[in-house]
């Protein structure tokens, strides 16, 4: 096992498995008599949650990452060609694509049992945005060995210091872009073939000095104009991104307002129903109280009636006995 293989294994693990497995691999390397490798493995840092989620995208959703990085190449090509229409369209695509890929990343993490907070999701989007802007950052994302997240200001190269577990596995930063830019502005690149430079040195100067100075000024003017257009396009992209974010925020606010209105309507309806039921219940309680009073009065009347019935029954019995005695007496006298 070498450091690259160890890192490839470790950065494919779940966050909760990283530290214990890293220590086991370092211990195994030490036992195999390779203390340097053991030390290197032991120093591999545990990735942040957002960096881990991007690594999982690179490993489990390589096509999604490829779409993001391809879009970055198209954007850089449009910027080099000073194509504002393409840059505007690609900028809008970038916003939609990054949002979709971040959602996919959160879904992958949830499938693996790891929750991604809104803050971590924002860091994921910043990292993918940096990969779109900078090819070296794109290589770092593609490696699947991010330790921390990345960020880009859209102008300077992305800072990759300490961002990748094994930096040596990434290609060196491309330093020829400024030279290429120099060629576009009429300056000779240091990488031009030596023979071509010597041939230019031997060639006679055909243009007068005045025309040469004017040509230099014109080249400088064109370069400054191109730089100004690039700056304007960059500001326009930022405005479009800000507008897109504003539109999305307004849509979210509108939806939240509609949901609030619906919730308030539901609360009002519930309150009205509760008030109606409470009123009906109060009326029923009053009716029950009235019926209980009436029942109590009826029960008293029933008691009086029962006592009167018993008295009448005794009187009726006495009268029947008197009738019987009178009849017996009449029978004796007959």
C-alpha positions in Angstrom: 0.0 0.0 0.0 1.2 3.5 -0.8 -0.1 6.9 0.3 -2.3 7.5 -2.7 -4.0 4.1 -2.3 -4.5 4.7 1.4 -6.0 8.2 0.8 -8.2 6.8 -2.0 -9.6 4.3 0.5 -10.0 6.6 3.4 -11.7 9.5 1.6 -14.3 7.1 0.3 -15.4 6.2 3.9 -18.2 7.6 6.0 -17.1 10.4 8.4 -17.6 8.2 11.4 -15.3 5.5 10.0 -12.4 7.8 8.9 -10.3 8.2 12.1 -10.4 4.6 13.2 -9.6 3.2 9.7 -6.8 5.8 9.3 -5.2 4.7 12.5 -5.4 1.1 11.5 -3.8 1.7 8.2 -1.0 3.7 9.8 -0.4 0.9 12.3 -0.3 -1.6 9.5 2.3 0.4 7.6 4.4 0.7 10.7 4.1 -3.0 11.3 5.3 -3.6 7.6 8.4 -1.6 8.4 7.5 1.6 6.7 7.5 4.3 9.4 7.5 7.1 6.8 4.3 5.9 5.2 2.8 5.3 8.6 3.5 8.9 9.5 2.1 10.2 6.3 -1.1 8.2 6.6 -1.5 9.2 10.3 -1.3 12.9 9.2 -4.2 12.6 6.7 -6.8 15.0 8.0 -10.5 14.1 8.3 -12.5 16.0 5.7 -15.1 18.6 6.7 -18.7 17.6 6.2 -19.1 19.7 3.0 -15.8 18.5 1.6 -16.8 14.9 2.3 -20.1 15.4 0.5 -18.3 16.8 -2.6 -16.0 13.8 -2.5 -19.1 11.5 -2.5 -20.4 13.3 -5.5 -17.1 12.8 -7.3 -17.1 9.1 -6.5 -20.8 8.2 -6.7 -22.1 10.8 -9.1 -19.2 11.3 -11.5 -21.5 12.3 -14.3 -22.9 15.2 -12.3 -19.4 16.5 -11.5 -18.4 16.1 -15.1 -21.4 18.2 -16.2 -20.2 21.0 -13.8 -16.6 20.9 -14.9 -17.6 20.8 -18.6 -19.7 23.9 -18.0 -16.6 25.5 -16.5 -14.6 24.8 -19.6 -17.3 26.3 -21.8 -17.5 29.4 -19.6 -13.7 29.9 -19.8 -13.8 29.5 -23.6 -16.6 32.0 -23.9 -14.6 34.5 -21.8 -11.5 34.0 -23.9 -13.6 34.6 -27.1 -15.4 37.6 -25.5 -18.8 36.1 -26.3 -21.2 37.9 -24.0 -24.3 36.1 -25.2 -22.7 32.7 -24.4 -21.4 33.9 -21.1 -24.8 35.2 -20.1 -26.5 31.9 -21.1 -23.8 29.8 -19.4 -24.0 31.9 -16.3 -27.7 31.2 -16.0 -27.0 27.5 -16.6 -24.4 27.5 -13.9 -26.8 28.8 -11.3 -29.3 26.1 -12.1 -26.8 23.3 -12.5 -25.0 24.0 -9.2 -28.2 24.1 -7.3 -29.3 20.8 -8.8 -25.9 19.1 -8.1 -25.9 20.4 -4.5 -29.4 18.9 -4.0 -28.1 15.6 -5.4 -25.1 15.8 -3.1 -27.4 16.2 -0.1 -29.5 13.3 -1.3 -26.4 11.0 -1.6 -25.3 12.0 1.9 -28.7 11.2 3.3 -28.7 7.8 1.6 -25.4 7.2 3.4 -27.0 8.3 6.7 -25.3 11.7 7.0 -27.3 14.9 7.2 -26.0 18.0 5.4 -26.9 21.4 7.0 -27.8 24.5 4.9 -24.4 26.0 5.9 -22.6 22.9 4.6 -24.7 22.9 1.4 -23.7 26.5 0.8 -20.0 25.5 1.2 -20.6 22.7 -1.3 -21.9 25.2 -3.8 -18.9 27.5 -3.3 -16.6 24.6 -3.9 -18.3 23.6 -7.1 -18.4 27.3 -8.2 -14.6 27.4 -7.7 -14.3 24.3 -9.8 -16.2 26.0 -12.6 -13.9 29.0 -12.4 -10.5 27.3 -12.1 -9.3 24.2 -13.9 -6.9 23.3 -11.0 -9.8 23.5 -8.6 -11.8 21.3 -11.0 -8.9 18.7 -10.8 -9.1 18.9 -7.0 -12.8 18.2 -7.0 -12.5 15.4 -9.5 -9.8 13.7 -7.2 -12.4 12.9 -4.6 -9.9 13.7 -1.9 -10.9 17.1 -0.7 -10.1 17.9 2.9 -11.7 21.3 3.0 -14.0 23.3 0.8 -12.8 25.8 -1.9 -13.8 29.3 -2.8 -13.2 31.6 -5.8 -13.4 35.4 -6.3 -13.6 34.8 -10.1 -10.3 36.6 -10.7 -7.4 35.1 -8.8 -6.5 31.4 -8.9 -8.2 29.3 -6.3 -6.2 28.7 -3.2 -5.6 24.9 -3.0 -3.1 24.9 -0.1 -4.1 22.1 2.2 -7.2 21.4 0.3 -6.4 18.0 -1.1 -5.2 15.0 0.9 -2.4 14.1 -1.5 -1.5 17.3 -3.4 1.2 15.5 -5.5 -1.6 13.5 -7.2 -2.9 16.7 -8.8 -1.4 18.3 -11.9 0.7 21.4 -11.4 -1.0 24.8 -11.8 -1.0 26.0 -15.4 1.2 29.0 -15.6 1.0 29.4 -19.4 -2.4 31.2 -19.4 -0.8 34.6 -18.9 1.7 33.8 -21.6 -1.2 32.9 -23.9 -2.8 36.2 -23.0 0.4 37.9 -23.8 0.4 36.4 -27.3 -3.2 37.7 -27.8 -2.0 41.3 -26.9 0.8 41.1 -29.4 3.7 40.3 -27.0 6.1 37.5 -27.7 5.8 34.5 -25.4 8.9 33.2 -23.6 7.9 29.8 -24.8 8.2 30.7 -28.5 10.7 28.5 -30.5 14.2 29.8 -30.3 14.6 29.6 -34.0 11.6 31.8 -34.6 13.1 34.4 -32.2 16.4 34.4 -34.0 14.7 34.7 -37.3 12.8 37.7 -36.0 16.0 39.2 -34.8 17.6 38.8 -38.2 14.6 40.1 -40.1 15.0 43.7 -41.2 12.8 46.3 -39.6 10.5 47.4 -42.4 8.2 49.8 -40.4 9.4 53.2 -39.3 9.8 53.9 -35.6 6.7 56.1 -35.6 4.5 53.4 -37.1 5.9 50.9 -34.6 5.0 53.1 -31.7 1.6 53.7 -33.1 1.2 50.0 -33.6 2.3 49.4 -30.0 -0.2 52.0 -28.7 -2.9 50.4 -30.8 -2.1 47.0 -29.4 -2.1 48.4 -25.9 -5.4 50.2 -26.6 -6.9 46.9 -27.9 -5.6 45.1 -24.8 -7.1 47.7 -22.5 -10.4 47.6 -24.3 -10.4 43.8 -24.1 -9.7 44.0 -20.4 -12.4 46.6 -20.0 -14.9 44.3 -21.8 -13.9 41.4 -19.6 -14.4 43.5 -16.5 -17.8 44.6 -17.8 -18.7 41.0 -18.6 -17.6 39.9 -15.1 -19.8 42.7 -13.6 -22.7 41.7 -15.8 -22.3 38.1 -14.8 -22.3 39.1 -11.1 -25.4 41.2 -11.7 -27.1 38.3 -13.5 -26.2 36.0 -10.7 -27.4 38.5 -8.1 -30.6 39.0 -10.1 -31.2 35.2 -10.3 -30.6 34.9 -6.6 -33.0 37.8 -6.0 -35.6 36.2 -8.3 -35.3 32.9 -6.4 -35.5 34.6 -3.1 -38.6 36.5 -4.2 -40.2 33.3 -5.4 -39.4 31.8 -2.0 -40.8 34.8 -0.2 -43.9 34.8 -2.3 -44.5 31.1 -1.6 -43.9 31.6 2.1 -46.3 34.5 2.0 -48.9 32.4 0.3 -48.4 29.6 2.8 -48.7 32.2 5.7 -51.9 33.5 4.2 -53.3 30.0 4.0 -52.2 29.2 7.5 -53.8 32.4 8.8 -57.0 31.6 6.9 -57.0 28.1 8.5 -56.4 29.6 11.9 -59.3 32.0 11.4 -61.7 29.2 10.2 -60.6 27.0 13.1 -61.2 29.9 15.6 -64.6 30.5 14.1 -65.6 26.8 14.4 -64.2 26.7 17.9 -66.3 29.8 18.8 -69.4 28.3 17.3 -68.9 25.0 19.1 -68.2 26.8 22.4 -71.4 28.8 22.0 -73.4 25.7 21.2 -71.9 23.9 24.1 -72.8 26.9 26.4 -76.4 26.8 25.1 -76.5 23.0 25.7 -75.2 23.4 29.2 -77.9 26.1 30.0 -80.5 23.7 28.5 -79.2 20.9 30.6 -79.4 23.1 33.7 -83.0 24.0 32.9 -83.9 20.3 32.3 -82.2 19.3 35.6 -84.3 21.9 37.4 -87.4 20.6 35.7 -86.5 17.1 36.5 -86.0 18.0 40.1 -89.4 19.6 40.2 -91.0 16.7 38.5 -89.4 14.3 41.0 -90.8 16.3 43.9 -94.2 16.3 42.3 -93.8 12.5 41.7 -93.1 12.1 45.4 -96.2 14.1 46.4 -98.3 12.1 44.0 -96.9 8.8 45.3 -97.8 9.8 48.9 -101.3 10.8 47.8 -101.8 7.5 46.0 -100.8 5.5 49.1 -103.2 7.6 51.2 -106.0 7.1 48.7 -105.3 3.4 48.5 -105.6 3.1 52.3 -108.9 5.1 52.3 -110.2 2.9 49.5 -109.3 -0.2 51.4 -111.1 1.1 54.5 -114.2 1.9 52.5 -114.2 -1.7 51.0 -114.0 -3.2 54.4 -116.9 -1.0 55.6 -119.0 -2.1 52.6 -118.2 -5.7 53.5 -119.2 -5.3 57.1 -122.5 -3.6 56.1 -123.3 -6.3 53.7 -122.7 -9.0 56.3 -124.9 -7.3 58.8 -127.7 -7.0 56.3 -127.4 -10.6 55.5 -127.8 -11.5 59.2 -130.9 -9.4 59.5 -132.6 -11.0 56.5 
